[in-house]
């Protein structure tokens, strides 16, 4: 596998990971509107996991340009 193919695969995986993290944030936000307090806290946890994933992806992206 040449370098160009590796770069394409890495970019596709990063885009899929970004979409998954964004989906976690959106899903966690919709869980916060339920009446139960434990569901709201679980939604907050899901949002924080999604946010952490997005921050890791941003760190990995910016590390190349340092």
Secondary structure, 3 states (H helix, E strand, C coil): CCHHHHHHHHHHHHHHHHHHHHHHHHHHHHHCCCCCHHHHHHHHHHHHHHHHHHHHHHHHHHHCCC
